[in-house]
């Protein structure tokens, strides 16, 4: 706003800048591509404020994180099912 970056400003600080901006105001609005908020919550500062130097790089990183997460969940489920089956077989054999 008037060549002042408000990226890390609080709501109250942004309001004060608006009120003290005078009769003319220049706004530059940036749009970030949507992604799962829980993935970007702590990494928003890593996303460039201007157009991306490497278009699609952030989308690819989010995709890789989601794929790895799904893979880990599937492996954990398979291991748990295997352990339950082994326990059941051992229990049945002991009877």
Biopython code that builds the backbone (N, CA, C, O; Angstrom):
import numpy as np
from Bio.PDB.StructureBuilder import StructureBuilder

atoms = [
    (1, "UNK", "N", (0.855, -1.155, 0.000)),
    (1, "UNK", "CA", (0.000, 0.000, 0.000)),
    (1, "UNK", "C", (0.905, 1.223, 0.000)),
    (1, "UNK", "O", (1.683, 1.423, 0.932)),
    (2, "UNK", "N", (0.806, 2.034, -1.037)),
    (2, "UNK", "CA", (1.690, 3.193, -1.187)),
    (2, "UNK", "C", (3.151, 2.804, -1.013)),
    (2, "UNK", "O", (3.912, 3.487, -0.326)),
    (3, "UNK", "N", (3.526, 1.711, -1.638)),
    (3, "UNK", "CA", (4.901, 1.186, -1.603)),
    (3, "UNK", "C", (5.325, 0.709, -0.223)),
    (3, "UNK", "O", (6.520, 0.635, 0.061)),
    (4, "UNK", "N", (4.367, 0.385, 0.638)),
    (4, "UNK", "CA", (4.642, -0.186, 1.957)),
    (4, "UNK", "C", (4.112, -1.607, 1.971)),
    (4, "UNK", "O", (2.933, -1.831, 1.699)),
    (5, "UNK", "N", (4.973, -2.573, 2.288)),
    (5, "UNK", "CA", (4.551, -3.963, 2.340)),
    (5, "UNK", "C", (3.856, -4.241, 3.666)),
    (5, "UNK", "O", (4.383, -3.928, 4.734)),
    (6, "UNK", "N", (2.672, -4.830, 3.584)),
    (6, "UNK", "CA", (1.896, -5.136, 4.785)),
    (6, "UNK", "C", (1.784, -6.635, 5.011)),
    (6, "UNK", "O", (0.876, -7.089, 5.708)),
    (7, "UNK", "N", (2.694, -7.407, 4.433)),
    (7, "UNK", "CA", (2.613, -8.864, 4.510)),
    (7, "UNK", "C", (2.578, -9.360, 5.949)),
    (7, "UNK", "O", (1.800, -10.256, 6.276)),
    (8, "UNK", "N", (3.404, -8.793, 6.803)),
    (8, "UNK", "CA", (3.464, -9.277, 8.189)),
    (8, "UNK", "C", (2.769, -8.324, 9.155)),
    (8, "UNK", "O", (2.911, -8.471, 10.369)),
    (9, "UNK", "N", (2.026, -7.357, 8.645)),
    (9, "UNK", "CA", (1.333, -6.397, 9.509)),
    (9, "UNK", "C", (0.108, -7.031, 10.152)),
    (9, "UNK", "O", (-0.557, -7.883, 9.563)),
    (10, "UNK", "N", (-0.172, -6.595, 11.369)),
    (10, "UNK", "CA", (-1.402, -7.031, 12.026)),
    (10, "UNK", "C", (-2.579, -6.270, 11.415)),
    (10, "UNK", "O", (-2.394, -5.331, 10.641)),
    (11, "UNK", "N", (-3.771, -6.686, 11.772)),
    (11, "UNK", "CA", (-4.974, -6.014, 11.271)),
    (11, "UNK", "C", (-4.969, -4.549, 11.690)),
    (11, "UNK", "O", (-5.246, -3.666, 10.878)),
    (12, "UNK", "N", (-4.656, -4.292, 12.954)),
    (12, "UNK", "CA", (-4.661, -2.915, 13.469)),
    (12, "UNK", "C", (-3.604, -2.055, 12.777)),
    (12, "UNK", "O", (-3.849, -0.883, 12.491)),
    (13, "UNK", "N", (-2.427, -2.631, 12.508)),
    (13, "UNK", "CA", (-1.379, -1.875, 11.811)),
    (13, "UNK", "C", (-1.819, -1.537, 10.393)),
    (13, "UNK", "O", (-1.570, -0.428, 9.919)),
    (14, "UNK", "N", (-2.467, -2.472, 9.712)),
    (14, "UNK", "CA", (-2.949, -2.216, 8.354)),
    (14, "UNK", "C", (-4.018, -1.129, 8.348)),
    (14, "UNK", "O", (-4.036, -0.280, 7.457)),
    (15, "UNK", "N", (-4.896, -1.153, 9.325)),
    (15, "UNK", "CA", (-5.941, -0.115, 9.436)),
    (15, "UNK", "C", (-5.305, 1.256, 9.648)),
    (15, "UNK", "O", (-5.735, 2.239, 9.043)),
    (16, "UNK", "N", (-4.282, 1.329, 10.505)),
    (16, "UNK", "CA", (-3.603, 2.606, 10.751)),
    (16, "UNK", "C", (-2.937, 3.140, 9.488)),
    (16, "UNK", "O", (-2.986, 4.341, 9.223)),
    (17, "UNK", "N", (-2.317, 2.260, 8.707)),
    (17, "UNK", "CA", (-1.704, 2.690, 7.448)),
    (17, "UNK", "C", (-2.782, 3.199, 6.494)),
    (17, "UNK", "O", (-2.583, 4.207, 5.815)),
    (18, "UNK", "N", (-3.923, 2.506, 6.439)),
    (18, "UNK", "CA", (-5.039, 2.959, 5.589)),
    (18, "UNK", "C", (-5.536, 4.340, 6.006)),
    (18, "UNK", "O", (-5.741, 5.220, 5.170)),
    (19, "UNK", "N", (-5.724, 4.510, 7.292)),
    (19, "UNK", "CA", (-6.248, 5.795, 7.796)),
    (19, "UNK", "C", (-5.277, 6.944, 7.551)),
    (19, "UNK", "O", (-5.703, 8.078, 7.332)),
    (20, "UNK", "N", (-3.990, 6.665, 7.587)),
    (20, "UNK", "CA", (-2.977, 7.721, 7.443)),
    (20, "UNK", "C", (-2.450, 7.836, 6.015)),
    (20, "UNK", "O", (-1.425, 8.481, 5.796)),
    (21, "UNK", "N", (-3.121, 7.232, 5.046)),
    (21, "UNK", "CA", (-2.610, 7.200, 3.681)),
    (21, "UNK", "C", (-2.905, 8.459, 2.877)),
    (21, "UNK", "O", (-2.344, 8.632, 1.795)),
    (22, "UNK", "N", (-3.748, 9.322, 3.359)),
    (22, "UNK", "CA", (-4.073, 10.544, 2.619)),
    (22, "UNK", "C", (-5.264, 10.339, 1.703)),
    (22, "UNK", "O", (-6.031, 9.388, 1.853)),
    (23, "UNK", "N", (-5.405, 11.273, 0.729)),
    (23, "UNK", "CA", (-6.590, 11.234, -0.131)),
    (23, "UNK", "C", (-6.442, 10.262, -1.302)),
    (23, "UNK", "O", (-7.446, 9.836, -1.873)),
    (24, "UNK", "N", (-5.209, 9.904, -1.667)),
    (24, "UNK", "CA", (-4.995, 8.936, -2.744)),
    (24, "UNK", "C", (-4.256, 7.729, -2.191)),
    (24, "UNK", "O", (-3.383, 7.842, -1.330)),
    (25, "UNK", "N", (-4.634, 6.576, -2.712)),
    (25, "UNK", "CA", (-4.077, 5.323, -2.202)),
    (25, "UNK", "C", (-3.775, 4.395, -3.369)),
    (25, "UNK", "O", (-4.587, 4.245, -4.282)),
    (26, "UNK", "N", (-2.605, 3.777, -3.334)),
    (26, "UNK", "CA", (-2.236, 2.789, -4.339)),
    (26, "UNK", "C", (-2.143, 1.434, -3.659)),
    (26, "UNK", "O", (-1.340, 1.246, -2.745)),
    (27, "UNK", "N", (-2.969, 0.483, -4.106)),
    (27, "UNK", "CA", (-2.961, -0.865, -3.549)),
    (27, "UNK", "C", (-2.381, -1.829, -4.576)),
    (27, "UNK", "O", (-2.737, -1.785, -5.753)),
    (28, "UNK", "N", (-1.496, -2.689, -4.126)),
    (28, "UNK", "CA", (-1.007, -3.796, -4.947)),
    (28, "UNK", "C", (-1.393, -5.065, -4.227)),
    (28, "UNK", "O", (-0.909, -5.334, -3.128)),
    (29, "UNK", "N", (-2.265, -5.850, -4.841)),
    (29, "UNK", "CA", (-2.790, -7.054, -4.207)),
    (29, "UNK", "C", (-2.128, -8.260, -4.840)),
    (29, "UNK", "O", (-2.089, -8.389, -6.064)),
    (30, "UNK", "N", (-1.610, -9.141, -4.003)),
    (30, "UNK", "CA", (-0.971, -10.374, -4.469)),
    (30, "UNK", "C", (-1.909, -11.536, -4.189)),
    (30, "UNK", "O", (-2.604, -11.557, -3.173)),
    (31, "UNK", "N", (-1.922, -12.500, -5.095)),
    (31, "UNK", "CA", (-2.762, -13.684, -4.916)),
    (31, "UNK", "C", (-1.871, -14.915, -4.831)),
    (31, "UNK", "O", (-1.019, -15.135, -5.692)),
    (32, "UNK", "N", (-2.070, -15.706, -3.800)),
    (32, "UNK", "CA", (-1.346, -16.964, -3.657)),
    (32, "UNK", "C", (-2.250, -18.095, -4.132)),
    (32, "UNK", "O", (-3.440, -18.128, -3.819)),
    (33, "UNK", "N", (-1.673, -19.018, -4.888)),
    (33, "UNK", "CA", (-2.471, -20.167, -5.326)),
    (33, "UNK", "C", (-2.956, -20.918, -4.088)),
    (33, "UNK", "O", (-2.240, -21.045, -3.094)),
    (34, "UNK", "N", (-4.174, -21.406, -4.175)),
    (34, "UNK", "CA", (-4.729, -22.102, -3.022)),
    (34, "UNK", "C", (-4.059, -23.447, -2.830)),
    (34, "UNK", "O", (-3.701, -24.128, -3.791)),
    (35, "UNK", "N", (-3.898, -23.812, -1.576)),
    (35, "UNK", "CA", (-3.352, -25.115, -1.193)),
    (35, "UNK", "C", (-3.891, -25.408, 0.185)),
    (35, "UNK", "O", (-4.461, -24.533, 0.837)),
    (36, "UNK", "N", (-3.714, -26.620, 0.622)),
    (36, "UNK", "CA", (-4.214, -27.004, 1.937)),
    (36, "UNK", "C", (-3.604, -26.080, 2.993)),
    (36, "UNK", "O", (-2.380, -26.001, 3.103)),
    (37, "UNK", "N", (-4.434, -25.382, 3.769)),
    (37, "UNK", "CA", (-3.919, -24.420, 4.746)),
    (37, "UNK", "C", (-2.961, -25.037, 5.757)),
    (37, "UNK", "O", (-2.012, -24.374, 6.176)),
    (38, "UNK", "N", (-3.179, -26.279, 6.158)),
    (38, "UNK", "CA", (-2.293, -26.876, 7.145)),
    (38, "UNK", "C", (-0.901, -27.121, 6.578)),
    (38, "UNK", "O", (0.060, -27.208, 7.343)),
    (39, "UNK", "N", (-0.767, -27.235, 5.262)),
    (39, "UNK", "CA", (0.550, -27.419, 4.664)),
    (39, "UNK", "C", (1.288, -26.096, 4.523)),
    (39, "UNK", "O", (2.512, -26.058, 4.647)),
    (40, "UNK", "N", (0.571, -25.017, 4.266)),
    (40, "UNK", "CA", (1.215, -23.734, 4.034)),
    (40, "UNK", "C", (1.294, -22.847, 5.261)),
    (40, "UNK", "O", (1.948, -21.804, 5.225)),
    (41, "UNK", "N", (0.646, -23.236, 6.336)),
    (41, "UNK", "CA", (0.565, -22.371, 7.515)),
    (41, "UNK", "C", (1.943, -21.872, 7.950)),
    (41, "UNK", "O", (2.123, -20.675, 8.173)),
    (42, "UNK", "N", (2.902, -22.766, 8.070)),
    (42, "UNK", "CA", (4.221, -22.382, 8.550)),
    (42, "UNK", "C", (5.194, -22.042, 7.434)),
    (42, "UNK", "O", (6.319, -21.624, 7.711)),
    (43, "UNK", "N", (4.786, -22.212, 6.163)),
    (43, "UNK", "CA", (5.708, -22.004, 5.061)),
    (43, "UNK", "C", (5.306, -20.831, 4.176)),
    (43, "UNK", "O", (5.919, -20.633, 3.127)),
    (44, "UNK", "N", (4.312, -20.056, 4.550)),
    (44, "UNK", "CA", (3.842, -18.951, 3.715)),
    (44, "UNK", "C", (4.961, -17.960, 3.428)),
    (44, "UNK", "O", (4.996, -17.378, 2.343)),
    (45, "UNK", "N", (5.885, -17.752, 4.380)),
    (45, "UNK", "CA", (6.956, -16.793, 4.144)),
    (45, "UNK", "C", (7.925, -17.263, 3.060)),
    (45, "UNK", "O", (8.710, -16.459, 2.558)),
    (46, "UNK", "N", (7.892, -18.531, 2.691)),
    (46, "UNK", "CA", (8.774, -19.047, 1.649)),
    (46, "UNK", "C", (8.229, -18.810, 0.249)),
    (46, "UNK", "O", (8.949, -18.968, -0.737)),
    (47, "UNK", "N", (6.948, -18.428, 0.160)),
    (47, "UNK", "CA", (6.329, -18.200, -1.146)),
    (47, "UNK", "C", (6.631, -16.767, -1.567)),
    (47, "UNK", "O", (6.344, -15.842, -0.807)),
    (48, "UNK", "N", (7.193, -16.552, -2.736)),
    (48, "UNK", "CA", (7.527, -15.187, -3.173)),
    (48, "UNK", "C", (6.288, -14.308, -3.244)),
    (48, "UNK", "O", (5.197, -14.775, -3.572)),
    (49, "UNK", "N", (6.471, -13.012, -2.927)),
    (49, "UNK", "CA", (5.355, -12.075, -2.984)),
    (49, "UNK", "C", (5.014, -11.703, -4.422)),
    (49, "UNK", "O", (3.876, -11.331, -4.709)),
    (50, "UNK", "N", (5.964, -11.797, -5.310)),
    (50, "UNK", "CA", (5.715, -11.490, -6.722)),
    (50, "UNK", "C", (5.506, -12.804, -7.465)),
    (50, "UNK", "O", (5.429, -13.870, -6.853)),
    (51, "UNK", "N", (5.415, -12.717, -8.779)),
    (51, "UNK", "CA", (5.230, -13.939, -9.560)),
    (51, "UNK", "C", (6.379, -14.888, -9.279)),
    (51, "UNK", "O", (7.515, -14.466, -9.063)),
    (52, "UNK", "N", (6.074, -16.156, -9.284)),
    (52, "UNK", "CA", (7.076, -17.151, -8.949)),
    (52, "UNK", "C", (8.181, -17.183, -9.996)),
    (52, "UNK", "O", (7.922, -17.098, -11.197)),
    (53, "UNK", "N", (9.420, -17.308, -9.518)),
    (53, "UNK", "CA", (10.557, -17.432, -10.416)),
    (53, "UNK", "C", (10.505, -18.787, -11.124)),
    (53, "UNK", "O", (10.831, -18.896, -12.306)),
    (54, "UNK", "N", (10.091, -19.811, -10.386)),
    (54, "UNK", "CA", (9.952, -21.157, -10.932)),
    (54, "UNK", "C", (8.486, -21.550, -10.858)),
    (54, "UNK", "O", (8.076, -22.158, -9.869)),
    (55, "UNK", "N", (7.674, -21.226, -11.869)),
    (55, "UNK", "CA", (6.242, -21.529, -11.813)),
    (55, "UNK", "C", (5.985, -23.011, -11.576)),
    (55, "UNK", "O", (6.606, -23.870, -12.203)),
    (56, "UNK", "N", (5.076, -23.296, -10.677)),
    (56, "UNK", "CA", (4.690, -24.669, -10.398)),
    (56, "UNK", "C", (5.558, -25.368, -9.369)),
    (56, "UNK", "O", (5.234, -26.479, -8.951)),
    (57, "UNK", "N", (6.659, -24.744, -8.946)),
    (57, "UNK", "CA", (7.569, -25.397, -8.004)),
    (57, "UNK", "C", (6.870, -25.623, -6.659)),
    (57, "UNK", "O", (6.995, -26.698, -6.072)),
    (58, "UNK", "N", (6.146, -24.634, -6.176)),
    (58, "UNK", "CA", (5.444, -24.773, -4.891)),
    (58, "UNK", "C", (4.383, -25.855, -5.005)),
    (58, "UNK", "O", (4.219, -26.656, -4.084)),
    (59, "UNK", "N", (3.653, -25.892, -6.126)),
    (59, "UNK", "CA", (2.635, -26.918, -6.323)),
    (59, "UNK", "C", (3.268, -28.306, -6.311)),
    (59, "UNK", "O", (2.696, -29.240, -5.749)),
    (60, "UNK", "N", (4.432, -28.450, -6.920)),
    (60, "UNK", "CA", (5.118, -29.739, -6.958)),
    (60, "UNK", "C", (5.550, -30.159, -5.554)),
    (60, "UNK", "O", (5.422, -31.329, -5.193)),
    (61, "UNK", "N", (6.056, -29.225, -4.767)),
    (61, "UNK", "CA", (6.482, -29.532, -3.398)),
    (61, "UNK", "C", (5.286, -29.979, -2.571)),
    (61, "UNK", "O", (5.384, -30.952, -1.823)),
    (62, "UNK", "N", (4.166, -29.290, -2.693)),
    (62, "UNK", "CA", (2.955, -29.681, -1.966)),
    (62, "UNK", "C", (2.516, -31.070, -2.407)),
    (62, "UNK", "O", (2.132, -31.888, -1.571)),
    (63, "UNK", "N", (2.567, -31.347, -3.696)),
    (63, "UNK", "CA", (2.194, -32.660, -4.218)),
    (63, "UNK", "C", (3.091, -33.744, -3.617)),
    (63, "UNK", "O", (2.593, -34.777, -3.171)),
    (64, "UNK", "N", (4.403, -33.519, -3.599)),
    (64, "UNK", "CA", (5.335, -34.507, -3.048)),
    (64, "UNK", "C", (5.063, -34.734, -1.563)),
    (64, "UNK", "O", (5.080, -35.877, -1.106)),
    (65, "UNK", "N", (4.815, -33.676, -0.808)),
    (65, "UNK", "CA", (4.525, -33.809, 0.622)),
    (65, "UNK", "C", (3.267, -34.645, 0.831)),
    (65, "UNK", "O", (3.243, -35.520, 1.697)),
    (66, "UNK", "N", (2.232, -34.388, 0.054)),
    (66, "UNK", "CA", (0.978, -35.142, 0.191)),
    (66, "UNK", "C", (1.188, -36.604, -0.188)),
    (66, "UNK", "O", (0.672, -37.488, 0.495)),
    (67, "UNK", "N", (1.935, -36.884, -1.261)),
    (67, "UNK", "CA", (2.185, -38.262, -1.681)),
    (67, "UNK", "C", (2.966, -39.011, -0.601)),
    (67, "UNK", "O", (2.636, -40.153, -0.281)),
    (68, "UNK", "N", (3.988, -38.384, -0.042)),
    (68, "UNK", "CA", (4.775, -39.029, 1.020)),
    (68, "UNK", "C", (3.901, -39.287, 2.239)),
    (68, "UNK", "O", (3.992, -40.353, 2.848)),
    (69, "UNK", "N", (3.056, -38.327, 2.602)),
    (69, "UNK", "CA", (2.165, -38.495, 3.741)),
    (69, "UNK", "C", (1.220, -39.680, 3.528)),
    (69, "UNK", "O", (1.045, -40.501, 4.428)),
    (70, "UNK", "N", (0.615, -39.770, 2.351)),
    (70, "UNK", "CA", (-0.302, -40.876, 2.045)),
    (70, "UNK", "C", (0.454, -42.206, 2.073)),
    (70, "UNK", "O", (-0.063, -43.195, 2.592)),
    (71, "UNK", "N", (1.659, -42.242, 1.524)),
    (71, "UNK", "CA", (2.462, -43.456, 1.539)),
    (71, "UNK", "C", (2.745, -43.910, 2.965)),
    (71, "UNK", "O", (2.615, -45.096, 3.271)),
    (72, "UNK", "N", (3.128, -42.991, 3.838)),
    (72, "UNK", "CA", (3.419, -43.334, 5.236)),
    (72, "UNK", "C", (2.170, -43.864, 5.925)),
    (72, "UNK", "O", (2.252, -44.832, 6.680)),
    (73, "UNK", "N", (1.029, -43.256, 5.682)),
    (73, "UNK", "CA", (-0.227, -43.719, 6.294)),
    (73, "UNK", "C", (-0.551, -45.135, 5.826)),
    (73, "UNK", "O", (-0.941, -45.981, 6.632)),
    (74, "UNK", "N", (-0.391, -45.398, 4.535)),
    (74, "UNK", "CA", (-0.670, -46.736, 3.998)),
    (74, "UNK", "C", (0.276, -47.762, 4.622)),
    (74, "UNK", "O", (-0.167, -48.844, 5.006)),
    (75, "UNK", "N", (1.554, -47.449, 4.730)),
    (75, "UNK", "CA", (2.519, -48.379, 5.329)),
    (75, "UNK", "C", (2.161, -48.657, 6.787)),
    (75, "UNK", "O", (2.218, -49.806, 7.224)),
    (76, "UNK", "N", (1.799, -47.642, 7.532)),
    (76, "UNK", "CA", (1.425, -47.834, 8.939)),
    (76, "UNK", "C", (0.192, -48.727, 9.043)),
    (76, "UNK", "O", (0.145, -49.609, 9.901)),
    (77, "UNK", "N", (-0.797, -48.515, 8.193)),
    (77, "UNK", "CA", (-2.011, -49.333, 8.225)),
    (77, "UNK", "C", (-1.673, -50.790, 7.895)),
    (77, "UNK", "O", (-2.172, -51.704, 8.551)),
    (78, "UNK", "N", (-0.841, -51.007, 6.897)),
    (78, "UNK", "CA", (-0.460, -52.371, 6.522)),
    (78, "UNK", "C", (0.282, -53.054, 7.671)),
    (78, "UNK", "O", (0.017, -54.221, 7.962)),
    (79, "UNK", "N", (1.185, -52.367, 8.313)),
    (79, "UNK", "CA", (1.931, -52.941, 9.438)),
    (79, "UNK", "C", (0.991, -53.277, 10.591)),
    (79, "UNK", "O", (1.115, -54.343, 11.193)),
    (80, "UNK", "N", (0.073, -52.402, 10.901)),
    (80, "UNK", "CA", (-0.878, -52.649, 11.994)),
    (80, "UNK", "C", (-1.748, -53.866, 11.663)),
    (80, "UNK", "O", (-1.966, -54.716, 12.526)),
    (81, "UNK", "N", (-2.240, -53.960, 10.443)),
    (81, "UNK", "CA", (-3.057, -55.110, 10.049)),
    (81, "UNK", "C", (-2.238, -56.392, 10.143)),
    (81, "UNK", "O", (-2.742, -57.405, 10.627)),
    (82, "UNK", "N", (-0.994, -56.369, 9.694)),
    (82, "UNK", "CA", (-0.118, -57.537, 9.777)),
    (82, "UNK", "C", (0.092, -57.968, 11.223)),
    (82, "UNK", "O", (0.020, -59.159, 11.527)),
    (83, "UNK", "N", (0.351, -57.024, 12.112)),
    (83, "UNK", "CA", (0.563, -57.336, 13.533)),
    (83, "UNK", "C", (-0.698, -57.940, 14.133)),
    (83, "UNK", "O", (-0.612, -58.898, 14.900)),
    (84, "UNK", "N", (-1.852, -57.408, 13.806)),
    (84, "UNK", "CA", (-3.116, -57.937, 14.326)),
    (84, "UNK", "C", (-3.324, -59.368, 13.833)),
    (84, "UNK", "O", (-3.756, -60.225, 14.604)),
    (85, "UNK", "N", (-3.026, -59.639, 12.569)),
    (85, "UNK", "CA", (-3.181, -60.992, 12.021)),
    (85, "UNK", "C", (-2.219, -61.957, 12.713)),
    (85, "UNK", "O", (-2.608, -63.073, 13.059)),
    (86, "UNK", "N", (-0.976, -61.541, 12.916)),
    (86, "UNK", "CA", (0.004, -62.397, 13.598)),
    (86, "UNK", "C", (-0.444, -62.692, 15.025)),
    (86, "UNK", "O", (-0.356, -63.834, 15.474)),
    (87, "UNK", "N", (-0.908, -61.709, 15.721)),
    (87, "UNK", "CA", (-1.390, -61.909, 17.100)),
    (87, "UNK", "C", (-2.573, -62.864, 17.096)),
    (87, "UNK", "O", (-2.661, -63.742, 17.954)),
    (88, "UNK", "N", (-3.492, -62.703, 16.132)),
    (88, "UNK", "CA", (-4.653, -63.598, 16.065)),
    (88, "UNK", "C", (-4.201, -65.041, 15.786)),
    (88, "UNK", "O", (-4.692, -65.968, 16.430)),
    (89, "UNK", "N", (-3.293, -65.241, 14.854)),
    (89, "UNK", "CA", (-2.822, -66.574, 14.505)),
    (89, "UNK", "C", (-2.116, -67.222, 15.708)),
    (89, "UNK", "O", (-2.347, -68.393, 16.005)),
    (90, "UNK", "N", (-1.279, -66.475, 16.378)),
    (90, "UNK", "CA", (-0.581, -66.994, 17.562)),
    (90, "UNK", "C", (-1.594, -67.362, 18.643)),
    (90, "UNK", "O", (-1.470, -68.407, 19.282)),
    (91, "UNK", "N", (-2.576, -66.526, 18.845)),
    (91, "UNK", "CA", (-3.597, -66.779, 19.857)),
    (91, "UNK", "C", (-4.392, -68.039, 19.510)),
    (91, "UNK", "O", (-4.660, -68.858, 20.388)),
    (92, "UNK", "N", (-4.772, -68.202, 18.235)),
    (92, "UNK", "CA", (-5.542, -69.365, 17.807)),
    (92, "UNK", "C", (-4.696, -70.639, 17.939)),
    (92, "UNK", "O", (-5.221, -71.678, 18.339)),
    (93, "UNK", "N", (-3.422, -70.581, 17.617)),
    (93, "UNK", "CA", (-2.537, -71.748, 17.706)),
    (93, "UNK", "C", (-2.325, -72.182, 19.177)),
    (93, "UNK", "O", (-2.121, -73.366, 19.445)),
    (94, "UNK", "N", (-2.372, -71.268, 20.085)),
    (94, "UNK", "CA", (-2.169, -71.581, 21.501)),
    (94, "UNK", "C", (-3.391, -72.225, 22.117)),
    (94, "UNK", "O", (-3.285, -72.860, 23.167)),
    (95, "UNK", "N", (-4.533, -72.082, 21.501)),
    (95, "UNK", "CA", (-5.749, -72.694, 22.053)),
    (95, "UNK", "C", (-5.799, -74.111, 21.700)),
    (95, "UNK", "O", (-6.745, -74.807, 22.070)),
]
sb = StructureBuilder()
sb.init_structure("model")
sb.init_model(0)
sb.init_chain("A")
sb.init_seg("    ")
for serial, (resi, resn, name, xyz) in enumerate(atoms, 1):
    if name == "N":
        sb.init_residue(resn, " ", resi, " ")
    sb.init_atom(name, np.array(xyz, "f"), 0.0, 1.0, " ", f" {name:<3s}", serial, name[0])
structure = sb.get_structure()
